[in-house]
Amino acid sequence: MAAMEAILSSAIMGFIRSGAPVSIASSADRMAKVALSAIVAVVLVTASVTCALAALWIWEIPRLGPAGAPLVVAVILLAGGLVAIAVMRHAPRAGRTSSGSCPVPELLLADAMHLFKDHKTSALMAALIVGLMAGRNEK
């Protein structure tokens, strides 16, 4: 779910910071393409990391034995997870802003994410209806 929030927040922040007048249909189309590309990228990266770990496991079996090879792979996965947790803990939050920047987009984003978490079904249905209406008006 964190990946979904990251994709949604980056899309919203990009839209807010662009300031360009854009139609709802083109914005929805662009956001759908970005989301689909991000999903494909996550799947491909996950598959490549899985293949690399499987190759490492197979390569280490003659050297470390049938118990040592999975242990090495488990330690690598654990280290990667701990690094990801450390990065998440030290990542800037939506409320924190650097000096001279306007906190309004970050506050709007934090509020939108809070509302999305509490009312996912309603938000997705509203987005679907707006997308259908925008697509119908575009034709």
RAJO-V730050 format. One record per pair of residues at least 6 apart in sequence whose C-alpha atoms are under 7 Angstrom apart, sorted by the first residue. I is the first residue (numbers start at 1). GAP is how many residues later the second one is. If there is no record, write none. Layout:
((I/GAP) (I/GAP))
//
This chain:
((7/28) (9/100) (11/20) (12/97) (13/92) (16/89) (24/110) (25/106) (25/109) (25/110) (28/103) (53/20) (57/12) (57/13) (57/16) (60/9) (61/8) (94/12) (94/13) (94/16) (95/11) (95/12) (97/6) (116/7))
//
